[in-house]
Amino acid sequence: MSFKEFQNQSRLYVIGALESEELEEFEKARKKFGKKAEDYISECYGLHEAFALSLQPAKASTAIKDRLMAMVRARKET
Amino acid sequence: MGSNLISSTGGKGRKRVRVPKSRAERFSVAPPLETGAPTDLELMKAIQAEDPDALSQLYDRYNGILKALILRVIHNEAEADDLLQEIFMEIWNQAKNFSSQKGKPLGWMVTLARRRAIDGLRKKQAYARAEERLQNETEQQPEAWVHNATEEEIVLSDTRSLIRKVISGLPPAQQQAIDLAFFRGMSQREIAAKTNTPLGTVKTRLELGLKKIYDGLKELRGEL
């Protein structure tokens, strides 16, 4: 697999769209390209951020934050 | 490795935090923060040091984005609220596993939220119900709450409209394939079956669409 092909596969990989037979080849190439591959995969995860930011934010119930913070403070005290 | 100098003002005046510069950070399209607000990375470090106030600030900053993501996956308001709470609890519990070397806090949180939402969807076997709701919804997500936009929301809205512009530039079939893969957690084979499209065509749509978005976002980064 060339690095250009690896780049194509990386974008599929980060959204979980590689099929199992492709995943095996991808992991081999990932090892072969080493740090360059890891850097590129990290960069591709920026797609997650972008897809989330493309959505209209939704308002959560105000009770959610109160419950969350109560749980966190209780967890911290134990 | 180089570094960025990020200025931030805390309660005791201006401070400068040296943050390693990574490729992932350069690619990020996160909206800019208000002057003086702690960065996401500073909040994550405080959460790692078990500061609940930092989690509270991170929640205020991103609950809307993460809930929108969860809703897009599971299409149920009450379940989305419950899941949002669980996800922020997981952020608190798993903060020690976050590494700025691997990306930005928002990317990490979105990845975690997406995984939990898709797991939730599968566990509850809500596919059928979500299918029905999805078909009843328009392509555009409805306004979730009517409220006056703050300055931060306006900046975020600019970011969103630019990202949406990139995505909407794709042919509908490519948008659909990416939407099903990312927001529904579908494999290429599942997408092929659902859309009655040959597997090779689905793969090509995903590859072309993702490359266009990726390239578009890199250009967009310069505009934000």
Interface residues (C-beta under 8 A of the other chain):
Chain A: N8 R11 L12 I15 G16 A17 E19 D39 Y40 S42 E43 C44 Y45 G46 L47 H48 E49 A50 F51 A52 L53 S54 L55 Q56 P57 A58 K59 A60 S61 I64 K65 R67 L68 M69 M71 V72 R73 R75 K76
Chain B: S22 R23 A24 R26 F27 S28 V29 A30 P31 E50 P52 L55 S56 Y59 D60 N63 G64 I65 L66 K67 A68 L69 L71 R72 A80 D81 L84 Q85 F88 M89 W92 N93 K102 G103 K104 L106 G107 V110 T111 A113 R114 Q140 Q141 P142 E143 A144 W145 H147 E153 L156 T159 R160 I163 R164 V166 I167 I178 A181 F182 F183 G185 M186 S187 Q188 R189 K203 L206 E207 L210 K211 I213 Y214 L217
